[in-house]
Each structure stands twice: as structure tokens, then as C-alpha cells.
């Protein structure tokens, strides 16, 4: 489904994988930012990262996650979304949106480790 006017936030957005314009995974949608014009709600942005999903956890789990993964999060303007399907496709690259840096670093480190 291309971007439509109406969709189910939980079923179609939350916890779905984000994919950049090159097909690279950029993380999962952890939070949805809404705005109201007084008559209807609209999605304004998607939030990604442990700082976005941490608040959904119980206090002790939140402290552990923050200690291990940090509290970083990224805001992606909803205008970046070009398609909502099994994954959320974005119009820009992960690098330009500053997404997936930790995954790229881990992948680079793992690739070096496998060679040894």
C-alpha cells in the first residue's frame, strides 16, 4: 500500500522495519508523533531508537536499556515515507537521515572479526 490518508497506527506503523531508498534496513518504528488541526489527527513523524521505545518499558527495564543501549533517538518526518507495506520505505538514505549508524558499525566490526 502506498501512503494513504487513513491507516491503523499499530498495525501499519509501530514496530515495522524502516528501509531507506537503497533498500538498507534503518531500524524499527518505535514511536509515532501525531498532530491535530482541531478536527483530525495526522502523523507528523516517526521516532526510532532506544530513546523512543524505552519509555514504554517498566522503570527497571528502562534503566537497564538506557545503560546498555543509551537514550539516542531519531525523528523522521512523515514526508520521508513513500510506502507503507510490510516495511516502511523512505525516500532518503539511512546516512542522510542519520539512521542505522550503530548497525553499520557493528556490521563492519563483525566483518573484520570474521576475517581473523
Buried (B, 14 or more C-beta within 10 A) or exposed (E): EEBEEEEEEEEBBBEBEBBBBEEBBBBBBBBBBEEEEEEEEEBBBBBBBBBBBBEEBEEEEBEEBBEEBEBEBBBBBBEBBEBBEEBBBBEBBBBEBEBBEBBEEEEEEEEEEEEE
